Amino acid sequence: MIDIIYADNAATTKLSRAALDVMMPYLEHAYGNPSSLHRPGQIARRALDDARNDIADILNCVPQEITFTSGGTEANNQAILTAVSDQKNHGKHHVVSTAFEHHSVLHMLKKLERSGFEVTLLDIPEDGIIHPQQVAAAVRDDTCLVSVMHANNEIGSIQPIDEIGQLCREKGILFHTDAVQSAGHLPIDLKKQPIDLLSLSAHKFHGPKGTGILYAKRGIHPANLLEGGEQERGYRSGTENVAAIAGMAAALKEANRNMEANTARTVLLRDLLIAGLETIPHSILNGSKEDRLPGNVNFCFEGIEGETLLLLLDQKGICASSGSACSAGSLNASHVLLALGRPRELAFGSLRLTINEENTKEDIDQIINAVTEGVARLRKSSPIWRDRLSGRREFYL
Ligand SMILES: *Cc1c(COP(=O)(O)O)cnc(C)c1O
């Protein structure tokens, strides 16, 4: 392996040693199908039961409320489909969500619109935090679902889901939260918190890729996306990914156990990183400084392209991400930054660094130096930047 500084934990995380150790036996020897009646099958069945019990303990819910899925995308799709096909919501055709949800929520809602549902996407305030009042103003008599993420994956802003959930409960509206980014970083207590549906993904908390959880409160029956066998009580057909599910439970346990210590350490590093990058002229931090995931840093730098900056950083072994994505030759600005009100040109110049407790003070210093140098270099070769300096164009920042 090359020597890298990994600062892209919102995209995915390293599999933890504890998770790998728990997974190995199921990959090597204990390969039974949990639906089989023989002993190897029953060993696999026990692994599933143990994982479900452990996860239910951590989230403070009952095991029957947990359905294993192939990840956060599937859990989000299934949560939305469940809410809109719930018997109790018959005849309700309105959904409230936000403009900065993950695409697995937004694209599913687009699909609903094509089949006759009406969707209200809330605007994002400057600090990246939805106000419960916005939700209160948007819900109607025919609203069957409110879906607001726990923490945003690009700008890390933490949403007031308890207040929003409470408001939904009082009105008899189902509340879903995409907790993929917060799991393992923020406490979740499903007995105390007014949440009906919740999505998790193992690979965002040092578990394996391709596995996740849909929590559906007792009395809500998940609508199945896949037709087939009776796995997961018929809510999710297909032979279970036993090793991954066992690994997910181990990873969540570990993350939960170390949450306080990890947060304390990561927040210190994050704030150093923010302070260092703020000294770059014509830059701005995206999202709230206070209500922010411990490891999230997201900046716009005027006059550069985020993708080019990523390549410069990659040459120095620094792994980061930019909200913009190049698809089919055209550059798309991040829908999150646009929702935040950043002009398109600024949104193109964004950089997301998502660190964790394994990063060091030296990593942070190296990142600050590399970004400062990279931004200066890109600006020097930009004709638009020259126009700004000469006053032919105005600065945004
Ligand atoms: C990564 C992510 C997802 C998708 O999870 P997968 O397991 O990769 O499908 C959904 N929501 C958020 C907020 C995410 O960060």
PDBQT file of the ligand as one rigid body, heavy atoms in Angstrom, charges set to zero:
ROOT
HETATM    1  C1  LIG A 401     -23.510   6.509   1.949  1.00  0.00    +0.000 C 
HETATM    2  C2  LIG A 401     -24.859   7.059   2.212  1.00  0.00    +0.000 A 
HETATM    3  C3  LIG A 401     -26.015   6.381   1.799  1.00  0.00    +0.000 A 
HETATM    4  C4  LIG A 401     -25.946   5.123   0.961  1.00  0.00    +0.000 C 
HETATM    5  O1  LIG A 401     -25.487   4.020   1.675  1.00  0.00    +0.000 OA
HETATM    6  P1  LIG A 401     -24.916   2.745   0.861  1.00  0.00    +0.000 P 
HETATM    7  O2  LIG A 401     -24.761   1.697   1.900  1.00  0.00    +0.000 OA
HETATM    8  O3  LIG A 401     -23.611   3.177   0.282  1.00  0.00    +0.000 OA
HETATM    9  O4  LIG A 401     -25.921   2.390  -0.163  1.00  0.00    +0.000 OA
HETATM   10  C5  LIG A 401     -27.235   6.910   2.132  1.00  0.00    +0.000 A 
HETATM   11  N1  LIG A 401     -27.341   8.046   2.840  1.00  0.00    +0.000 NA
HETATM   12  C6  LIG A 401     -26.256   8.726   3.258  1.00  0.00    +0.000 A 
HETATM   13  C7  LIG A 401     -26.436   9.981   4.049  1.00  0.00    +0.000 C 
HETATM   14  C8  LIG A 401     -24.992   8.268   2.946  1.00  0.00    +0.000 A 
HETATM   15  O5  LIG A 401     -23.921   8.947   3.347  1.00  0.00    +0.000 OA
ENDROOT
TORSDOF 0
